[in-house]
Amino acid sequence: MSETKLCPVTKFTQIMGGKWKLRIINAIRKHEKLRFGKLHALVSPISRKVLTDQLKELERDQLIIREQFAEIPPRVEYSLTAAASQLCSVFSEIESWSDQHYK
Amino acid sequence: MSETKLCPVTKFTQIMGGKWKLRIINAIRKHEKLRFGKLHALVSPISRKVLTDQLKELERDQLIIREQFAEIPPRVEYSLTAAASQLCSVFSEIESWSDQHYK
């Protein structure tokens, strides 16, 4: 039996699966724009390699924007797309649930 | 540097991390009570081994209740704890976001 229409929660977990992506988006959301080093420090203990891969996937899935500035030394900043910004209502529900259950 | 207080989203991803748990909880939520076989069919393509492990972790984290009935053949049913039931507001935000962005 093939699933003709995926459940929205299934689609969400396919995109956000793994333990890092929600945290990466949440960190960028709080700071609006973040450079790689700062993001790496905030989403501890992620490795630089895994963070790089996760950022590429998030960029491919149109959830984050990668901006590179022609400066010396080169500067790269990550920000959220409009779609990812609209996750804020998901985060606020997660936060209130989490605060209530993990005191 | 140690983190003294974990961000609620970090705690949430630690508990819900991986691609299956939100889907398992969502499937049980929609049916109230589910037997292993039905759950396995709904959370496709999870393996029986992985589903068993995920259910044990969810039970340990007090998100699901495992009830075993002394019948022949033995019957086991899974349902949500009050804490997991209160995730419904998270799911409804995920669903509306997902419906909007993955048409």
N, CA and C atoms of all chains as a GROMACS GRO file, in nm:
protein
  618
    1MET      N    1   0.083  -0.120   0.000
    1MET     CA    2   0.000   0.000   0.000
    1MET      C    3   0.087   0.126   0.000
    2SER      N    4   0.068   0.209  -0.098
    2SER     CA    5   0.146   0.332  -0.100
    2SER      C    6   0.066   0.443  -0.033
    3GLU      N    7   0.139   0.531   0.035
    3GLU     CA    8   0.073   0.645   0.096
    3GLU      C    9   0.063   0.754  -0.010
    4THR      N   10  -0.059   0.790  -0.046
    4THR     CA   11  -0.070   0.892  -0.149
    4THR      C   12  -0.051   1.031  -0.089
    5LYS      N   13  -0.098   1.050   0.034
    5LYS     CA   14  -0.081   1.181   0.097
    5LYS      C   15  -0.011   1.162   0.231
    6LEU      N   16   0.103   1.227   0.248
    6LEU     CA   17   0.176   1.212   0.373
    6LEU      C   18   0.111   1.295   0.482
    7CYS      N   19   0.106   1.238   0.600
    7CYS     CA   20   0.062   1.311   0.719
    7CYS      C   21   0.153   1.432   0.740
    8PRO      N   22   0.098   1.549   0.778
    8PRO     CA   23   0.182   1.668   0.797
    8PRO      C   24   0.293   1.646   0.901
    9VAL      N   25   0.264   1.566   1.004
    9VAL     CA   26   0.367   1.543   1.106
    9VAL      C   27   0.480   1.458   1.047
   10THR      N   28   0.444   1.364   0.958
   10THR     CA   29   0.546   1.284   0.890
   10THR      C   30   0.636   1.374   0.805
   11LYS      N   31   0.574   1.462   0.728
   11LYS     CA   32   0.653   1.553   0.645
   11LYS      C   33   0.746   1.638   0.732
   12PHE      N   34   0.690   1.687   0.842
   12PHE     CA   35   0.768   1.771   0.933
   12PHE      C   36   0.889   1.696   0.987
   13THR      N   37   0.867   1.570   1.031
   13THR     CA   38   0.980   1.495   1.088
   13THR      C   39   1.080   1.457   0.979
   14GLN      N   40   1.034   1.442   0.856
   14GLN     CA   41   1.130   1.413   0.748
   14GLN      C   42   1.223   1.531   0.724
   15ILE      N   43   1.168   1.650   0.735
   15ILE     CA   44   1.249   1.771   0.712
   15ILE      C   45   1.331   1.807   0.837
   16MET      N   46   1.267   1.793   0.954
   16MET     CA   47   1.329   1.839   1.078
   16MET      C   48   1.394   1.725   1.156
   17GLY      N   49   1.391   1.606   1.099
   17GLY     CA   50   1.442   1.488   1.168
   17GLY      C   51   1.584   1.505   1.219
   18GLY      N   52   1.620   1.423   1.315
   18GLY     CA   53   1.750   1.437   1.377
   18GLY      C   54   1.741   1.531   1.493
   19LYS      N   55   1.846   1.539   1.570
   19LYS     CA   56   1.833   1.617   1.692
   19LYS      C   57   1.881   1.761   1.679
   20TRP      N   58   1.926   1.803   1.559
   20TRP     CA   59   1.990   1.933   1.551
   20TRP      C   60   1.906   2.042   1.484
   21LYS      N   61   1.825   2.004   1.385
   21LYS     CA   62   1.770   2.109   1.299
   21LYS      C   63   1.677   2.206   1.371
   22LEU      N   64   1.594   2.154   1.459
   22LEU     CA   65   1.507   2.246   1.534
   22LEU      C   66   1.593   2.340   1.619
   23ARG      N   67   1.701   2.286   1.675
   23ARG     CA   68   1.788   2.371   1.758
   23ARG      C   69   1.861   2.475   1.675
   24ILE      N   70   1.905   2.436   1.554
   24ILE     CA   71   1.974   2.532   1.467
   24ILE      C   72   1.878   2.645   1.429
   25ILE      N   73   1.758   2.608   1.387
   25ILE     CA   74   1.660   2.709   1.348
   25ILE      C   75   1.624   2.798   1.466
   26ASN      N   76   1.610   2.736   1.581
   26ASN     CA   77   1.575   2.813   1.701
   26ASN      C   78   1.686   2.912   1.737
   27ALA      N   79   1.811   2.871   1.723
   27ALA     CA   80   1.923   2.961   1.755
   27ALA      C   81   1.926   3.079   1.657
   28ILE      N   82   1.910   3.050   1.528
   28ILE     CA   83   1.911   3.160   1.429
   28ILE      C   84   1.793   3.254   1.453
   29ARG      N   85   1.678   3.192   1.481
   29ARG     CA   86   1.557   3.270   1.509
   29ARG      C   87   1.578   3.372   1.620
   30LYS      N   88   1.648   3.331   1.726
   30LYS     CA   89   1.666   3.422   1.839
   30LYS      C   90   1.763   3.535   1.810
   31HIS      N   91   1.854   3.513   1.714
   31HIS     CA   92   1.957   3.613   1.686
   31HIS      C   93   1.938   3.682   1.551
   32GLU      N   94   1.836   3.640   1.474
   32GLU     CA   95   1.809   3.693   1.339
   32GLU      C   96   1.914   3.654   1.238
   33LYS      N   97   2.042   3.692   1.264
   33LYS     CA   98   2.150   3.649   1.176
   33LYS      C   99   2.261   3.593   1.261
   34LEU      N  100   2.323   3.486   1.213
   34LEU     CA  101   2.432   3.426   1.290
   34LEU      C  102   2.543   3.384   1.197
   35ARG      N  103   2.667   3.402   1.243
   35ARG     CA  104   2.782   3.349   1.170
   35ARG      C  105   2.807   3.206   1.217
   36PHE      N  106   2.882   3.132   1.136
   36PHE     CA  107   2.902   2.990   1.162
   36PHE      C  108   2.960   2.965   1.304
   37GLY      N  109   3.060   3.042   1.340
   37GLY     CA  110   3.128   3.018   1.469
   37GLY      C  111   3.034   3.034   1.588
   38LYS      N  112   2.954   3.139   1.583
   38LYS     CA  113   2.859   3.167   1.690
   38LYS      C  114   2.752   3.056   1.696
   39LEU      N  115   2.704   3.018   1.579
   39LEU     CA  116   2.604   2.912   1.570
   39LEU      C  117   2.661   2.782   1.626
   40HIS      N  118   2.785   2.753   1.592
   40HIS     CA  119   2.851   2.632   1.640
   40HIS      C  120   2.860   2.632   1.793
   41ALA      N  121   2.887   2.749   1.849
   41ALA     CA  122   2.897   2.759   1.995
   41ALA      C  123   2.759   2.741   2.059
   42LEU      N  124   2.656   2.793   1.994
   42LEU     CA  125   2.522   2.788   2.053
   42LEU      C  126   2.459   2.649   2.045
   43VAL      N  127   2.487   2.575   1.938
   43VAL     CA  128   2.424   2.445   1.920
   43VAL      C  129   2.521   2.336   1.966
   44SER      N  130   2.584   2.361   2.078
   44SER     CA  131   2.678   2.266   2.137
   44SER      C  132   2.605   2.137   2.177
   45PRO      N  133   2.666   2.016   2.171
   45PRO     CA  134   2.801   1.985   2.126
   45PRO      C  135   2.806   1.934   1.982
   46ILE      N  136   2.746   2.000   1.889
   46ILE     CA  137   2.749   1.957   1.750
   46ILE      C  138   2.892   1.972   1.694
   47SER      N  139   2.932   1.882   1.605
   47SER     CA  140   3.064   1.896   1.542
   47SER      C  141   3.052   1.993   1.424
   48ARG      N  142   3.166   2.051   1.383
   48ARG     CA  143   3.163   2.146   1.271
   48ARG      C  144   3.118   2.077   1.143
   49LYS      N  145   3.160   1.953   1.128
   49LYS     CA  146   3.123   1.876   1.007
   49LYS      C  147   2.971   1.854   1.001
   50VAL      N  148   2.914   1.810   1.112
   50VAL     CA  149   2.769   1.784   1.113
   50VAL      C  150   2.692   1.915   1.096
   51LEU      N  151   2.737   2.020   1.162
   51LEU     CA  152   2.669   2.149   1.148
   51LEU      C  153   2.671   2.194   1.001
   52THR      N  154   2.785   2.180   0.936
   52THR     CA  155   2.795   2.216   0.794
   52THR      C  156   2.694   2.139   0.711
   53ASP      N  157   2.685   2.007   0.734
   53ASP     CA  158   2.590   1.924   0.658
   53ASP      C  159   2.445   1.965   0.685
   54GLN      N  160   2.415   1.988   0.812
   54GLN     CA  161   2.279   2.026   0.848
   54GLN      C  162   2.241   2.160   0.784
   55LEU      N  163   2.336   2.253   0.783
   55LEU     CA  164   2.308   2.384   0.723
   55LEU      C  165   2.283   2.372   0.574
   56LYS      N  166   2.360   2.284   0.507
   56LYS     CA  167   2.338   2.263   0.363
   56LYS      C  168   2.199   2.206   0.337
   57GLU      N  169   2.155   2.111   0.421
   57GLU     CA  170   2.022   2.054   0.402
   57GLU      C  171   1.913   2.157   0.428
   58LEU      N  172   1.932   2.236   0.531
   58LEU     CA  173   1.833   2.340   0.562
   58LEU      C  174   1.825   2.444   0.451
   59GLU      N  175   1.940   2.473   0.391
   59GLU     CA  176   1.941   2.569   0.279
   59GLU      C  177   1.869   2.507   0.158
   60ARG      N  178   1.897   2.379   0.131
   60ARG     CA  179   1.832   2.308   0.019
   60ARG      C  180   1.680   2.304   0.040
   61ASP      N  181   1.637   2.285   0.167
   61ASP     CA  182   1.494   2.277   0.197
   61ASP      C  183   1.430   2.415   0.214
   62GLN      N  184   1.505   2.518   0.180
   62GLN     CA  185   1.456   2.657   0.181
   62GLN      C  186   1.408   2.702   0.317
   63LEU      N  187   1.483   2.661   0.420
   63LEU     CA  188   1.450   2.706   0.555
   63LEU      C  189   1.550   2.811   0.604
   64ILE      N  190   1.670   2.808   0.553
   64ILE     CA  191   1.766   2.913   0.588
   64ILE      C  192   1.829   2.973   0.463
   65ILE      N  193   1.881   3.093   0.483
   65ILE     CA  194   1.948   3.166   0.374
   65ILE      C  195   2.094   3.184   0.414
   66ARG      N  196   2.182   3.154   0.321
   66ARG     CA  197   2.326   3.167   0.345
   66ARG      C  198   2.375   3.286   0.264
   67GLU      N  199   2.426   3.387   0.333
   67GLU     CA  200   2.475   3.507   0.265
   67GLU      C  201   2.626   3.516   0.284
   68GLN      N  202   2.696   3.530   0.174
   68GLN     CA  203   2.841   3.542   0.183
   68GLN      C  204   2.881   3.683   0.143
   69PHE      N  205   2.963   3.748   0.228
   69PHE     CA  206   3.005   3.885   0.201
   69PHE      C  207   3.150   3.886   0.155
   70ALA      N  208   3.177   3.963   0.049
   70ALA     CA  209   3.312   3.967  -0.007
   70ALA      C  210   3.400   4.058   0.078
   71GLU      N  211   3.439   4.007   0.194
   71GLU     CA  212   3.523   4.084   0.284
   71GLU      C  213   3.649   4.004   0.313
   72ILE      N  214   3.747   4.070   0.370
   72ILE     CA  215   3.866   4.000   0.415
   72ILE      C  216   3.872   4.016   0.567
   73PRO      N  217   3.863   3.906   0.648
   73PRO     CA  218   3.834   3.769   0.606
   73PRO      C  219   3.688   3.754   0.561
   74PRO      N  220   3.657   3.657   0.473
   74PRO     CA  221   3.519   3.642   0.423
   74PRO      C  222   3.421   3.618   0.536
   75ARG      N  223   3.304   3.674   0.525
   75ARG     CA  224   3.203   3.662   0.629
   75ARG      C  225   3.081   3.590   0.570
   76VAL      N  226   3.029   3.495   0.643
   76VAL     CA  227   2.908   3.423   0.601
   76VAL      C  228   2.805   3.436   0.712
   77GLU      N  229   2.685   3.472   0.675
   77GLU     CA  230   2.579   3.483   0.775
   77GLU      C  231   2.459   3.399   0.736
   78TYR      N  232   2.398   3.338   0.837
   78TYR     CA  233   2.279   3.258   0.815
   78TYR      C  234   2.158   3.327   0.875
   79SER      N  235   2.050   3.326   0.800
   79SER     CA  236   1.924   3.380   0.853
   79SER      C  237   1.810   3.288   0.809
   80LEU      N  238   1.691   3.312   0.862
   80LEU     CA  239   1.578   3.224   0.830
   80LEU      C  240   1.501   3.275   0.709
   81THR      N  241   1.446   3.182   0.633
   81THR     CA  242   1.352   3.220   0.527
   81THR      C  243   1.218   3.253   0.593
   82ALA      N  244   1.127   3.308   0.514
   82ALA     CA  245   0.994   3.339   0.567
   82ALA      C  246   0.927   3.212   0.621
   83ALA      N  247   0.943   3.100   0.549
   83ALA     CA  248   0.882   2.974   0.593
   83ALA      C  249   0.932   2.934   0.732
   84ALA      N  250   1.063   2.941   0.751
   84ALA     CA  251   1.118   2.900   0.881
   84ALA      C  252   1.079   2.998   0.991
   85SER      N  253   1.068   3.126   0.955
   85SER     CA  254   1.027   3.225   1.057
   85SER      C  255   0.889   3.193   1.110
   86GLN      N  256   0.806   3.137   1.022
   86GLN     CA  257   0.669   3.106   1.065
   86GLN      C  258   0.662   2.984   1.156
   87LEU      N  259   0.777   2.921   1.181
   87LEU     CA  260   0.781   2.813   1.280
   87LEU      C  261   0.770   2.866   1.422
   88CYS      N  262   0.770   2.997   1.440
   88CYS     CA  263   0.775   3.050   1.576
   88CYS      C  264   0.658   3.001   1.661
   89SER      N  265   0.542   2.979   1.598
   89SER     CA  266   0.429   2.930   1.677
   89SER      C  267   0.453   2.786   1.721
   90VAL      N  268   0.524   2.708   1.638
   90VAL     CA  269   0.561   2.573   1.681
   90VAL      C  270   0.657   2.582   1.800
   91PHE      N  271   0.757   2.671   1.790
   91PHE     CA  272   0.852   2.684   1.899
   91PHE      C  273   0.787   2.730   2.028
   92SER      N  274   0.693   2.822   2.016
   92SER     CA  275   0.635   2.871   2.141
   92SER      C  276   0.552   2.762   2.208
   93GLU      N  277   0.486   2.675   2.128
   93GLU     CA  278   0.414   2.562   2.187
   93GLU      C  279   0.511   2.461   2.248
   94ILE      N  280   0.623   2.436   2.180
   94ILE     CA  281   0.725   2.346   2.233
   94ILE      C  282   0.778   2.401   2.365
   95GLU      N  283   0.806   2.531   2.367
   95GLU     CA  284   0.861   2.592   2.488
   95GLU      C  285   0.766   2.583   2.606
   96SER      N  286   0.638   2.610   2.580
   96SER     CA  287   0.548   2.607   2.694
   96SER      C  288   0.526   2.464   2.742
   97TRP      N  289   0.521   2.370   2.648
   97TRP     CA  290   0.507   2.229   2.688
   97TRP      C  291   0.630   2.184   2.767
   98SER      N  292   0.745   2.218   2.714
   98SER     CA  293   0.871   2.174   2.773
   98SER      C  294   0.890   2.234   2.913
   99ASP      N  295   0.858   2.362   2.926
   99ASP     CA  296   0.870   2.427   3.057
   99ASP      C  297   0.780   2.362   3.159
  100GLN      N  298   0.664   2.317   3.111
  100GLN     CA  299   0.566   2.259   3.202
  100GLN      C  300   0.610   2.119   3.248
  101HIS      N  301   0.674   2.044   3.158
  101HIS     CA  302   0.700   1.903   3.187
  101HIS      C  303   0.840   1.871   3.231
  102TYR      N  304   0.936   1.959   3.205
  102TYR     CA  305   1.074   1.932   3.249
  102TYR      C  306   1.119   2.044   3.340
  103LYS      N  307   1.067   2.045   3.459
  103LYS     CA  308   1.104   2.152   3.553
  103LYS      C  309   1.243   2.125   3.609
  104MET      N  310   3.276   2.554   2.901
  104MET     CA  311   3.159   2.622   2.959
  104MET      C  312   3.042   2.525   2.970
  105SER      N  313   2.989   2.509   3.087
  105SER     CA  314   2.875   2.420   3.102
  105SER      C  315   2.746   2.501   3.096
  106GLU      N  316   2.644   2.438   3.040
  106GLU     CA  317   2.515   2.503   3.034
  106GLU      C  318   2.443   2.471   3.164
  107THR      N  319   2.408   2.569   3.240
  107THR     CA  320   2.340   2.541   3.365
  107THR      C  321   2.191   2.517   3.342
  108LYS      N  322   2.133   2.593   3.249
  108LYS     CA  323   1.991   2.573   3.222
  108LYS      C  324   1.974   2.544   3.073
  109LEU      N  325   1.913   2.430   3.044
  109LEU     CA  326   1.895   2.395   2.904
  109LEU      C  327   1.778   2.472   2.845
  110CYS      N  328   1.795   2.514   2.723
  110CYS     CA  329   1.687   2.576   2.646
  110CYS      C  330   1.573   2.475   2.631
  111PRO      N  331   1.447   2.521   2.640
  111PRO     CA  332   1.334   2.425   2.629
  111PRO      C  333   1.335   2.349   2.497
  112VAL      N  334   1.378   2.414   2.389
  112VAL     CA  335   1.380   2.346   2.259
  112VAL      C  336   1.488   2.237   2.260
  113THR      N  337   1.599   2.264   2.328
  113THR     CA  338   1.704   2.163   2.341
  113THR      C  339   1.651   2.042   2.416
  114LYS      N  340   1.584   2.066   2.526
  114LYS     CA  341   1.528   1.955   2.604
  114LYS      C  342   1.429   1.875   2.519
  115PHE      N  343   1.346   1.948   2.447
  115PHE     CA  344   1.247   1.883   2.362
  115PHE      C  345   1.314   1.794   2.258
  116THR      N  346   1.419   1.846   2.190
  116THR     CA  347   1.484   1.766   2.086
  116THR      C  348   1.561   1.648   2.149
  117GLN      N  349   1.607   1.663   2.273
  117GLN     CA  350   1.673   1.549   2.338
  117GLN      C  351   1.574   1.435   2.361
  118ILE      N  352   1.452   1.470   2.398
  118ILE     CA  353   1.351   1.369   2.425
  118ILE      C  354   1.288   1.318   2.295
  119MET      N  355   1.262   1.410   2.203
  119MET     CA  356   1.188   1.375   2.081
  119MET      C  357   1.279   1.350   1.962
  120GLY      N  358   1.411   1.359   1.984
  120GLY     CA  359   1.508   1.348   1.875
  120GLY      C  360   1.488   1.219   1.794
  121GLY      N  361   1.543   1.222   1.674
  121GLY     CA  362   1.523   1.110   1.582
  121GLY      C  363   1.398   1.134   1.503
  122LYS      N  364   1.378   1.051   1.404
  122LYS     CA  365   1.268   1.082   1.314
  122LYS      C  366   1.139   1.009   1.347
  123TRP      N  367   1.137   0.931   1.456
  123TRP     CA  368   1.020   0.847   1.478
  123TRP      C  369   0.929   0.892   1.592
  124LYS      N  370   0.986   0.950   1.696
  124LYS     CA  371   0.905   0.965   1.818
  124LYS      C  372   0.783   1.054   1.803
  125LEU      N  373   0.801   1.166   1.734
  125LEU     CA  374   0.684   1.252   1.713
  125LEU      C  375   0.578   1.177   1.635
  126ARG      N  376   0.621   1.096   1.539
  126ARG     CA  377   0.524   1.022   1.459
  126ARG      C  378   0.455   0.913   1.540
  127ILE      N  379   0.530   0.846   1.628
  127ILE     CA  380   0.471   0.743   1.714
  127ILE      C  381   0.365   0.806   1.804
  128ILE      N  382   0.403   0.916   1.868
  128ILE     CA  383   0.310   0.983   1.959
  128ILE      C  384   0.187   1.033   1.882
  129ASN      N  385   0.212   1.087   1.764
  129ASN     CA  386   0.101   1.137   1.684
  129ASN      C  387   0.005   1.025   1.643
  130ALA      N  388   0.059   0.908   1.609
  130ALA     CA  389  -0.026   0.794   1.571
  130ALA      C  390  -0.110   0.747   1.691
  131ILE      N  391  -0.048   0.735   1.807
  131ILE     CA  392  -0.123   0.691   1.926
  131ILE      C  393  -0.229   0.796   1.961
  132ARG      N  394  -0.190   0.923   1.954
  132ARG     CA  395  -0.282   1.033   1.983
  132ARG      C  396  -0.409   1.024   1.899
  133LYS      N  397  -0.395   0.990   1.772
  133LYS     CA  398  -0.512   0.986   1.685
  133LYS      C  399  -0.603   0.867   1.712
  134HIS      N  400  -0.546   0.760   1.771
  134HIS     CA  401  -0.625   0.639   1.792
  134HIS      C  402  -0.653   0.611   1.941
  135GLU      N  403  -0.600   0.696   2.027
  135GLU     CA  404  -0.614   0.680   2.173
  135GLU      C  405  -0.537   0.559   2.226
  136LYS      N  406  -0.570   0.439   2.176
  136LYS     CA  407  -0.496   0.320   2.216
  136LYS      C  408  -0.456   0.245   2.091
  137LEU      N  409  -0.334   0.192   2.090
  137LEU     CA  410  -0.289   0.117   1.973
  137LEU      C  411  -0.211  -0.006   2.015
  138ARG      N  412  -0.230  -0.115   1.942
  138ARG     CA  413  -0.150  -0.234   1.961
  138ARG      C  414  -0.025  -0.223   1.874
  139PHE      N  415   0.075  -0.303   1.910
  139PHE     CA  416   0.204  -0.294   1.843
  139PHE      C  417   0.192  -0.307   1.691
  140GLY      N  418   0.117  -0.409   1.646
  140GLY     CA  419   0.108  -0.438   1.503
  140GLY      C  420   0.050  -0.322   1.424
  141LYS      N  421  -0.056  -0.263   1.479
  141LYS     CA  422  -0.122  -0.150   1.413
  141LYS      C  423  -0.027  -0.028   1.411
  142LEU      N  424   0.039  -0.005   1.523
  142LEU     CA  425   0.134   0.106   1.534
  142LEU      C  426   0.246   0.087   1.432
  143HIS      N  427   0.295  -0.036   1.422
  143HIS     CA  428   0.401  -0.066   1.327
  143HIS      C  429   0.357  -0.037   1.183
  144ALA      N  430   0.233  -0.067   1.152
  144ALA     CA  431   0.181  -0.041   1.017
  144ALA      C  432   0.168   0.109   0.993
  145LEU      N  433   0.129   0.184   1.098
  145LEU     CA  434   0.104   0.327   1.081
  145LEU      C  435   0.234   0.408   1.069
  146VAL      N  436   0.337   0.365   1.143
  146VAL     CA  437   0.462   0.443   1.144
  146VAL      C  438   0.560   0.380   1.044
  147SER      N  439   0.512   0.346   0.931
  147SER     CA  440   0.593   0.286   0.825
  147SER      C  441   0.696   0.386   0.775
  148PRO      N  442   0.816   0.345   0.734
  148PRO     CA  443   0.873   0.211   0.727
  148PRO      C  444   0.964   0.178   0.847
  149ILE      N  445   0.923   0.201   0.967
  149ILE     CA  446   1.005   0.170   1.084
  149ILE      C  447   1.019   0.017   1.096
  150SER      N  448   1.134  -0.029   1.146
  150SER     CA  449   1.150  -0.174   1.169
  150SER      C  450   1.090  -0.208   1.306
  151ARG      N  451   1.058  -0.336   1.326
  151ARG     CA  452   0.999  -0.377   1.454
  151ARG      C  453   1.099  -0.355   1.568
  152LYS      N  454   1.226  -0.379   1.540
  152LYS     CA  455   1.330  -0.361   1.642
  152LYS      C  456   1.340  -0.214   1.685
  153VAL      N  457   1.344  -0.125   1.588
  153VAL     CA  458   1.356   0.017   1.620
  153VAL      C  459   1.229   0.066   1.691
  154LEU      N  460   1.114   0.021   1.644
  154LEU     CA  461   0.989   0.061   1.710
  154LEU      C  462   0.988   0.015   1.856
  155THR      N  463   1.031  -0.107   1.880
  155THR     CA  464   1.038  -0.158   2.018
  155THR      C  465   1.128  -0.069   2.104
  156ASP      N  466   1.245  -0.034   2.052
  156ASP     CA  467   1.338   0.051   2.129
  156ASP      C  468   1.278   0.189   2.156
  157GLN      N  469   1.216   0.246   2.052
  157GLN     CA  470   1.158   0.380   2.068
  157GLN      C  471   1.045   0.377   2.172
  158LEU      N  472   0.966   0.271   2.170
  158LEU     CA  473   0.855   0.260   2.266
  158LEU      C  474   0.910   0.248   2.408
  159LYS      N  475   1.019   0.174   2.426
  159LYS     CA  476   1.079   0.163   2.560
  159LYS      C  477   1.128   0.299   2.609
  160GLU      N  478   1.191   0.375   2.520
  160GLU     CA  479   1.241   0.506   2.560
  160GLU      C  480   1.125   0.601   2.593
  161LEU      N  481   1.020   0.595   2.514
  161LEU     CA  482   0.904   0.681   2.539
  161LEU      C  483   0.836   0.644   2.671
  162GLU      N  484   0.836   0.514   2.702
  162GLU     CA  485   0.778   0.470   2.829
  162GLU      C  486   0.865   0.518   2.946
  163ARG      N  487   0.997   0.505   2.930
  163ARG     CA  488   1.092   0.550   3.033
  163ARG      C  489   1.077   0.702   3.056
  164ASP      N  490   1.054   0.777   2.948
  164ASP     CA  491   1.040   0.923   2.959
  164ASP      C  492   0.898   0.965   2.996
  165GLN      N  493   0.818   0.868   3.033
  165GLN     CA  494   0.681   0.893   3.081
  165GLN      C  495   0.593   0.965   2.980
  166LEU      N  496   0.608   0.926   2.855
  166LEU     CA  497   0.524   0.983   2.751
  166LEU      C  498   0.418   0.884   2.703
  167ILE      N  499   0.446   0.756   2.716
  167ILE     CA  500   0.345   0.657   2.681
  167ILE      C  501   0.328   0.556   2.794
  168ILE      N  502   0.213   0.492   2.793
  168ILE     CA  503   0.181   0.390   2.892
  168ILE      C  504   0.166   0.256   2.818
  169ARG      N  505   0.232   0.154   2.869
  169ARG     CA  506   0.222   0.021   2.809
  169ARG      C  507   0.137  -0.065   2.901
  170GLU      N  508   0.024  -0.114   2.848
  170GLU     CA  509  -0.065  -0.197   2.928
  170GLU      C  510  -0.065  -0.337   2.870
  171GLN      N  511  -0.041  -0.435   2.956
  171GLN     CA  512  -0.042  -0.572   2.909
  171GLN      C  513  -0.163  -0.645   2.970
  172PHE      N  514  -0.240  -0.711   2.885
  172PHE     CA  515  -0.360  -0.780   2.933
  172PHE      C  516  -0.335  -0.931   2.932
  173ALA      N  517  -0.376  -0.996   3.042
  173ALA     CA  518  -0.352  -1.140   3.056
  173ALA      C  519  -0.455  -1.218   2.976
  174GLU      N  520  -0.439  -1.216   2.847
  174GLU     CA  521  -0.530  -1.286   2.758
  174GLU      C  522  -0.450  -1.384   2.674
  175ILE      N  523  -0.524  -1.474   2.611
  175ILE     CA  524  -0.458  -1.565   2.517
  175ILE      C  525  -0.516  -1.536   2.379
  176PRO      N  526  -0.439  -1.489   2.280
  176PRO     CA  527  -0.298  -1.450   2.291
  176PRO      C  528  -0.284  -1.319   2.370
  177PRO      N  529  -0.168  -1.296   2.436
  177PRO     CA  530  -0.151  -1.176   2.517
  177PRO      C  531  -0.169  -1.048   2.434
  178ARG      N  532  -0.230  -0.951   2.494
  178ARG     CA  533  -0.258  -0.825   2.423
  178ARG      C  534  -0.183  -0.713   2.493
  179VAL      N  535  -0.117  -0.630   2.418
  179VAL     CA  536  -0.046  -0.513   2.473
  179VAL      C  537  -0.100  -0.390   2.402
  180GLU      N  538  -0.133  -0.288   2.482
  180GLU     CA  539  -0.181  -0.165   2.421
  180GLU      C  540  -0.100  -0.045   2.470
  181TYR      N  541  -0.078   0.047   2.380
  181TYR     CA  542  -0.005   0.168   2.413
  181TYR      C  543  -0.099   0.287   2.409
  182SER      N  544  -0.087   0.373   2.510
  182SER     CA  545  -0.164   0.496   2.511
  182SER      C  546  -0.073   0.610   2.560
  183LEU      N  547  -0.122   0.732   2.551
  183LEU     CA  548  -0.040   0.847   2.590
  183LEU      C  549  -0.059   0.883   2.737
  184THR      N  550   0.046   0.930   2.800
  184THR     CA  551   0.032   0.988   2.934
  184THR      C  552  -0.030   1.127   2.920
  185ALA      N  553  -0.068   1.184   3.033
  185ALA     CA  554  -0.124   1.319   3.029
  185ALA      C  555  -0.024   1.417   2.968
  186ALA      N  556   0.103   1.401   3.001
  186ALA     CA  557   0.206   1.491   2.948
  186ALA      C  558   0.208   1.485   2.795
  187ALA      N  559   0.209   1.364   2.740
  187ALA     CA  560   0.215   1.350   2.594
  187ALA      C  561   0.086   1.400   2.530
  188SER      N  562  -0.028   1.380   2.597
  188SER     CA  563  -0.154   1.428   2.541
  188SER      C  564  -0.151   1.579   2.523
  189GLN      N  565  -0.079   1.645   2.615
  189GLN     CA  566  -0.074   1.791   2.607
  189GLN      C  567   0.015   1.841   2.493
  190LEU      N  568   0.079   1.748   2.422
  190LEU     CA  569   0.153   1.788   2.303
  190LEU      C  570   0.061   1.824   2.188
  191CYS      N  571  -0.071   1.807   2.205
  191CYS     CA  572  -0.160   1.829   2.090
  191CYS      C  573  -0.148   1.970   2.035
  192SER      N  574  -0.118   2.069   2.120
  192SER     CA  575  -0.104   2.205   2.067
  192SER      C  576   0.022   2.216   1.981
  193VAL      N  577   0.126   2.140   2.018
  193VAL     CA  578   0.246   2.137   1.934
  193VAL      C  579   0.211   2.075   1.798
  194PHE      N  580   0.138   1.962   1.802
  194PHE     CA  581   0.103   1.897   1.676
  194PHE      C  582   0.014   1.985   1.588
  195SER      N  583  -0.078   2.056   1.649
  195SER     CA  584  -0.166   2.134   1.563
  195SER      C  585  -0.088   2.249   1.498
  196GLU      N  586   0.013   2.304   1.570
  196GLU     CA  587   0.097   2.407   1.508
  196GLU      C  588   0.184   2.346   1.397
  197ILE      N  589   0.236   2.226   1.422
  197ILE     CA  590   0.317   2.159   1.319
  197ILE      C  591   0.231   2.132   1.196
  198GLU      N  592   0.109   2.086   1.220
  198GLU     CA  593   0.021   2.054   1.107
  198GLU      C  594  -0.013   2.177   1.024
  199SER      N  595  -0.042   2.287   1.092
  199SER     CA  596  -0.081   2.403   1.011
  199SER      C  597   0.041   2.459   0.938
  200TRP      N  598   0.158   2.455   1.001
  200TRP     CA  599   0.279   2.501   0.934
  200TRP      C  600   0.310   2.411   0.813
  201SER      N  601   0.303   2.282   0.838
  201SER     CA  602   0.339   2.184   0.736
  201SER      C  603   0.243   2.192   0.616
  202ASP      N  604   0.114   2.205   0.645
  202ASP     CA  605   0.015   2.217   0.537
  202ASP      C  606   0.040   2.340   0.452
  203GLN      N  607   0.086   2.445   0.519
  203GLN     CA  608   0.108   2.570   0.449
  203GLN      C  609   0.231   2.564   0.359
  204HIS      N  610   0.335   2.492   0.406
  204HIS     CA  611   0.463   2.498   0.336
  204HIS      C  612   0.495   2.381   0.246
  205TYR      N  613   0.426   2.269   0.266
  205TYR     CA  614   0.452   2.154   0.179
  205TYR      C  615   0.324   2.115   0.109
  206LYS      N  616   0.284   2.196   0.015
  206LYS     CA  617   0.160   2.166  -0.058
  206LYS      C  618   0.183   2.053  -0.158
   0.00000   0.00000   0.00000
